[in-house]
Amino acid sequence: MSCVNATVEVLDNPAPFLNPFQFKIRVECIKELEEDVEWKVVYVGSASDNQYDQELDSVMVGPMHVGLMEFVLAVDPPDYTKIPKDDILGVTVVLLQCLYRGKQFLRVGYYVQNEYAEAYPELRLEPPATVELDKVMRHILAEKPRVTRFPIPWDEPAPMMGNGTYEGNSTSNHAPEDMQNMNNNNNNNDIGSSSISTSNNNNNNNDDHMEPSSHSSEPMELPPHT
């Protein structure tokens, strides 16, 4: 069972591309933890190459006493100069990762569509070679997050595997494979048609099911990147 549960609400959405990302996070700590919890926001610059992933920010939240807490995580937009030119517009992914002692126990992924605002129909029809970022809008598909939970040892020692390493999930920033099948170059892609599911990398943890809400900060039910 997870010691920390969370609900997430996406704020300021849709928003201009150059606006900060804002997430309102409500955290429930079921068991007091010895250390703080780390939250990361990662922007996937290209679905085909994780070298373009950008960690927008990382913050430590604590102390983690039993009970509820709520905070807003605001991070700067990605550095567009580090995104391939053909991947600035279209569909991509932003990941919200939660780690304890360097182990990722929760990842929430959202599809994001970047396109010229409706006020510029001529740019939507014929995008210029150089993207005019001040005219681009960002739309996060907040209603359908793709949620993955990972079992971790929390404050107990991690079990050692046969190869002499300790068992634990990967903390890779890149989007999961089922979120990489997107057409970043199609500016007319309808983000609303994307299907995002909830998954768990441990089938025995279904009793801890948690679905972060994108439009509600109500407490989650109590129990309950790779």
TATA-V605542 format. One record per residue. N is the residue number from 1. RES is the residue in three letters. OMEGA is omega in radians with two decimals (none if undefined). Layout:
# TATA-V605542
n=N res=RES omega=OMEGA
n=N res=RES omega=OMEGA
This chain:
# TATA-V605542
n=1 res=MET omega=3.13
n=2 res=SER omega=3.08
n=3 res=CYS omega=-3.10
n=4 res=VAL omega=3.03
n=5 res=ASN omega=-3.11
n=6 res=ALA omega=2.91
n=7 res=THR omega=-3.07
n=8 res=VAL omega=3.05
n=9 res=GLU omega=3.12
n=10 res=VAL omega=3.14
n=11 res=LEU omega=3.07
n=12 res=ASP omega=-3.07
n=13 res=ASN omega=-0.03
n=14 res=PRO omega=-3.12
n=15 res=ALA omega=3.02
n=16 res=PRO omega=-3.10
n=17 res=PHE omega=-3.05
n=18 res=LEU omega=3.08
n=19 res=ASN omega=3.05
n=20 res=PRO omega=2.90
n=21 res=PHE omega=3.12
n=22 res=GLN omega=3.12
n=23 res=PHE omega=3.04
n=24 res=LYS omega=-3.00
n=25 res=ILE omega=3.08
n=26 res=ARG omega=-3.02
n=27 res=VAL omega=3.03
n=28 res=GLU omega=3.09
n=29 res=CYS omega=-3.08
n=30 res=ILE omega=-3.13
n=31 res=LYS omega=-3.14
n=32 res=GLU omega=-3.09
n=33 res=LEU omega=-3.10
n=34 res=GLU omega=-3.06
n=35 res=GLU omega=3.12
n=36 res=ASP omega=3.08
n=37 res=VAL omega=-3.12
n=38 res=GLU omega=3.07
n=39 res=TRP omega=3.12
n=40 res=LYS omega=3.00
n=41 res=VAL omega=-3.09
n=42 res=VAL omega=3.10
n=43 res=TYR omega=3.14
n=44 res=VAL omega=-3.08
n=45 res=GLY omega=3.13
n=46 res=SER omega=-3.13
n=47 res=ALA omega=-3.03
n=48 res=SER omega=-3.05
n=49 res=ASP omega=-3.06
n=50 res=ASN omega=3.07
n=51 res=GLN omega=-3.13
n=52 res=TYR omega=3.06
n=53 res=ASP omega=3.11
n=54 res=GLN omega=3.00
n=55 res=GLU omega=-3.04
n=56 res=LEU omega=3.09
n=57 res=ASP omega=3.08
n=58 res=SER omega=-3.11
n=59 res=VAL omega=3.07
n=60 res=MET omega=-3.11
n=61 res=VAL omega=3.14
n=62 res=GLY omega=-0.02
n=63 res=PRO omega=-3.05
n=64 res=MET omega=3.06
n=65 res=HIS omega=3.09
n=66 res=VAL omega=-3.14
n=67 res=GLY omega=-3.08
n=68 res=LEU omega=2.97
n=69 res=MET omega=-3.12
n=70 res=GLU omega=3.12
n=71 res=PHE omega=3.07
n=72 res=VAL omega=3.09
n=73 res=LEU omega=-3.14
n=74 res=ALA omega=-3.11
n=75 res=VAL omega=3.13
n=76 res=ASP omega=3.08
n=77 res=PRO omega=-3.14
n=78 res=PRO omega=3.04
n=79 res=ASP omega=-3.03
n=80 res=TYR omega=3.14
n=81 res=THR omega=3.14
n=82 res=LYS omega=3.11
n=83 res=ILE omega=3.07
n=84 res=PRO omega=-3.05
n=85 res=LYS omega=-3.08
n=86 res=ASP omega=-3.10
n=87 res=ASP omega=-3.13
n=88 res=ILE omega=3.10
n=89 res=LEU omega=3.13
n=90 res=GLY omega=-3.02
n=91 res=VAL omega=3.05
n=92 res=THR omega=-3.05
n=93 res=VAL omega=2.93
n=94 res=VAL omega=-3.08
n=95 res=LEU omega=3.02
n=96 res=LEU omega=-3.05
n=97 res=GLN omega=3.12
n=98 res=CYS omega=-3.05
n=99 res=LEU omega=3.01
n=100 res=TYR omega=-3.08
n=101 res=ARG omega=3.09
n=102 res=GLY omega=3.13
n=103 res=LYS omega=3.14
n=104 res=GLN omega=3.11
n=105 res=PHE omega=3.12
n=106 res=LEU omega=3.03
n=107 res=ARG omega=3.09
n=108 res=VAL omega=-3.14
n=109 res=GLY omega=3.10
n=110 res=TYR omega=2.93
n=111 res=TYR omega=3.14
n=112 res=VAL omega=3.04
n=113 res=GLN omega=3.08
n=114 res=ASN omega=3.14
n=115 res=GLU omega=3.12
n=116 res=TYR omega=-3.13
n=117 res=ALA omega=-3.12
n=118 res=GLU omega=3.13
n=119 res=ALA omega=-3.12
n=120 res=TYR omega=-3.09
n=121 res=PRO omega=-3.13
n=122 res=GLU omega=3.11
n=123 res=LEU omega=3.10
n=124 res=ARG omega=-3.14
n=125 res=LEU omega=-3.11
n=126 res=GLU omega=-3.14
n=127 res=PRO omega=3.11
n=128 res=PRO omega=-3.13
n=129 res=ALA omega=3.10
n=130 res=THR omega=-3.08
n=131 res=VAL omega=3.08
n=132 res=GLU omega=-2.97
n=133 res=LEU omega=-3.13
n=134 res=ASP omega=3.12
n=135 res=LYS omega=-3.08
n=136 res=VAL omega=3.08
n=137 res=MET omega=3.10
n=138 res=ARG omega=3.12
n=139 res=HIS omega=3.09
n=140 res=ILE omega=3.10
n=141 res=LEU omega=-2.97
n=142 res=ALA omega=-3.05
n=143 res=GLU omega=-3.06
n=144 res=LYS omega=3.09
n=145 res=PRO omega=3.04
n=146 res=ARG omega=-2.99
n=147 res=VAL omega=3.06
n=148 res=THR omega=3.10
n=149 res=ARG omega=-3.12
n=150 res=PHE omega=3.03
n=151 res=PRO omega=3.10
n=152 res=ILE omega=-3.10
n=153 res=PRO omega=-3.10
n=154 res=TRP omega=-3.10
n=155 res=ASP omega=3.07
n=156 res=GLU omega=3.11
n=157 res=PRO omega=3.10
n=158 res=ALA omega=3.12
n=159 res=PRO omega=3.14
n=160 res=MET omega=3.14
n=161 res=MET omega=-3.07
n=162 res=GLY omega=-3.12
n=163 res=ASN omega=3.10
n=164 res=GLY omega=3.10
n=165 res=THR omega=3.14
n=166 res=TYR omega=3.14
n=167 res=GLU omega=3.12
n=168 res=GLY omega=-3.10
n=169 res=ASN omega=3.11
n=170 res=SER omega=3.10
n=171 res=THR omega=3.11
n=172 res=SER omega=-3.08
n=173 res=ASN omega=-2.93
n=174 res=HIS omega=-3.12
n=175 res=ALA omega=3.07
n=176 res=PRO omega=-3.01
n=177 res=GLU omega=-3.07
n=178 res=ASP omega=3.05
n=179 res=MET omega=-3.11
n=180 res=GLN omega=-3.13
n=181 res=ASN omega=-3.09
n=182 res=MET omega=-3.11
n=183 res=ASN omega=-3.10
n=184 res=ASN omega=-3.03
n=185 res=ASN omega=-3.11
n=186 res=ASN omega=-3.06
n=187 res=ASN omega=-3.13
n=188 res=ASN omega=3.14
n=189 res=ASN omega=-3.13
n=190 res=ASP omega=-3.09
n=191 res=ILE omega=-3.13
n=192 res=GLY omega=-3.11
n=193 res=SER omega=-3.12
n=194 res=SER omega=3.13
n=195 res=SER omega=3.14
n=196 res=ILE omega=-3.07
n=197 res=SER omega=3.03
n=198 res=THR omega=-3.13
n=199 res=SER omega=3.13
n=200 res=ASN omega=-3.12
n=201 res=ASN omega=3.06
n=202 res=ASN omega=-3.03
n=203 res=ASN omega=-3.13
n=204 res=ASN omega=-3.08
n=205 res=ASN omega=-3.08
n=206 res=ASN omega=3.13
n=207 res=ASP omega=3.12
n=208 res=ASP omega=-3.02
n=209 res=HIS omega=-3.12
n=210 res=MET omega=3.11
n=211 res=GLU omega=3.10
n=212 res=PRO omega=-3.13
n=213 res=SER omega=3.14
n=214 res=SER omega=-3.06
n=215 res=HIS omega=3.14
n=216 res=SER omega=3.07
n=217 res=SER omega=3.11
n=218 res=GLU omega=3.13
n=219 res=PRO omega=3.09
n=220 res=MET omega=3.10
n=221 res=GLU omega=3.10
n=222 res=LEU omega=-2.96
n=223 res=PRO omega=none
n=224 res=PRO omega=none
n=225 res=HIS omega=-2.75
n=226 res=THR omega=none
